[in-house]
Amino acid sequence: MPLCYSGCSVLPNMNVLLAASSAGSYKMFSVYNVTSNNWPLTTNATVKVFFSTLLLLGKRVMTIPHLSYSTITEYNYLNNTATNIGSQLNLPRPYFAGAISVPAGWFAYLPNDCIGVQ
């Protein structure tokens, strides 16, 4: 399967998720199973996900989109679906977005607290 401009993350089930473009589509999620060397799942998003960074937050996988786009997409690996998140990302970011997950407790000092994502 030819893929390019991919963001990737290791899922809790040890498969690898790629948000990528392939022959003519910039709106595709693909799951790769390393041990069986196959691609058991693909699904399409409603927005472009190429050049995005995938952020694993507990059981949720969020795309941090390329700077040309503002829609955050959540990929659900339990049922192989992609859903747009209601809020739009409005942050200055470089050409390739970067993101890491950290404990919500690090931000407990902020007003209204931070409970994280479950």
C-alpha positions as CSV (number, residue, x, y, z in Angstrom):
1,M,0.0,0.0,0.0
2,P,1.8,3.2,-1.1
3,L,1.5,5.9,1.7
4,C,3.0,9.3,2.0
5,Y,2.9,12.4,4.3
6,S,2.0,10.1,7.2
7,G,1.7,10.8,10.9
8,C,1.8,7.6,13.1
9,S,1.3,6.3,16.6
10,V,1.4,2.9,18.3
11,L,-2.1,2.0,19.5
12,P,-2.8,0.3,22.9
13,N,-3.4,-3.0,21.0
14,M,0.2,-2.7,19.6
15,N,-1.0,-2.0,16.0
16,V,0.4,1.0,14.3
17,L,-2.0,3.8,13.1
18,L,-1.1,6.0,10.2
19,A,-2.9,9.1,9.2
20,A,-1.8,9.4,5.6
21,S,-2.4,10.1,2.0
22,S,-2.5,7.4,-0.6
23,A,-3.2,7.4,-4.3
24,G,-5.5,10.4,-4.6
25,S,-6.8,10.5,-1.0
26,Y,-5.5,12.8,1.8
27,K,-8.2,11.6,4.2
28,M,-7.2,8.0,5.1
29,F,-6.4,6.2,8.3
30,S,-4.6,2.9,8.0
31,V,-3.8,0.3,10.7
32,Y,-0.8,-1.9,10.3
33,N,-0.4,-5.1,12.3
34,V,3.3,-5.7,12.8
35,T,3.3,-9.3,13.8
36,S,1.1,-10.5,10.9
37,N,2.6,-8.0,8.4
38,N,-0.7,-6.9,7.1
39,W,-3.1,-3.9,6.9
40,P,-6.3,-5.2,8.6
41,L,-8.1,-1.8,8.7
42,T,-8.5,1.4,6.7
43,T,-11.1,4.1,7.0
44,N,-11.6,7.5,5.5
45,A,-11.9,10.8,7.4
46,T,-14.1,13.7,6.3
47,V,-11.2,16.1,6.4
48,K,-7.6,15.9,5.2
49,V,-5.3,14.2,7.7
50,F,-2.0,14.1,5.8
51,F,1.0,15.9,7.4
52,S,-0.8,15.6,10.8
53,T,0.6,14.4,14.1
54,L,-1.2,11.7,16.0
55,L,-1.5,12.1,19.7
56,L,-2.6,9.1,21.9
57,L,-4.5,10.2,25.0
58,G,-5.6,7.2,27.0
59,K,-7.9,5.3,24.7
60,R,-8.3,8.3,22.3
61,V,-6.2,9.1,19.2
62,M,-6.4,12.8,18.1
63,T,-4.9,14.3,15.0
64,I,-3.1,17.6,15.3
65,P,-3.6,18.8,11.7
66,H,-1.1,20.4,9.3
67,L,-1.0,24.2,9.8
68,S,-3.2,24.7,6.7
69,Y,-6.1,22.9,8.4
70,S,-7.8,23.4,11.8
71,T,-10.1,20.4,12.2
72,I,-9.1,17.9,14.9
73,T,-10.1,14.4,14.1
74,E,-10.5,11.6,16.6
75,Y,-9.8,8.0,15.5
76,N,-11.5,5.2,17.4
77,Y,-9.4,2.1,17.0
78,L,-12.1,-0.1,18.7
79,N,-14.6,0.4,15.9
80,N,-12.3,1.9,13.1
81,T,-14.1,5.2,12.8
82,A,-13.0,8.8,12.4
83,T,-15.0,11.7,13.9
84,N,-14.4,15.4,13.7
85,I,-14.1,17.1,17.0
86,G,-16.3,20.2,17.4
87,S,-13.6,22.6,18.4
88,Q,-11.2,24.0,15.8
89,L,-7.4,24.2,16.5
90,N,-6.4,27.9,16.5
91,L,-2.8,27.8,17.7
92,P,0.3,29.0,15.9
93,R,2.3,26.0,15.0
94,P,5.2,25.2,12.6
95,Y,4.8,23.5,9.2
96,F,4.8,20.1,10.9
97,A,2.8,20.1,14.1
98,G,4.3,18.4,17.2
99,A,2.5,17.0,20.2
100,I,3.2,14.8,23.2
101,S,0.8,13.6,25.9
102,V,1.6,14.5,29.5
103,P,-0.1,14.0,32.8
104,A,-3.0,16.4,33.4
105,G,-1.7,17.0,37.0
106,W,1.1,19.0,35.5
107,F,-1.5,21.7,34.8
108,A,-3.4,21.5,38.1
109,Y,-2.2,25.1,39.0
110,L,-4.1,26.6,36.1
111,P,-7.5,28.3,36.6
112,N,-10.4,25.8,36.4
113,D,-8.0,22.9,36.8
114,C,-7.2,20.4,34.1
115,I,-8.8,16.9,34.2
116,G,-7.2,15.5,31.0
117,V,-8.8,13.3,28.5
118,Q,-10.3,9.9,29.3
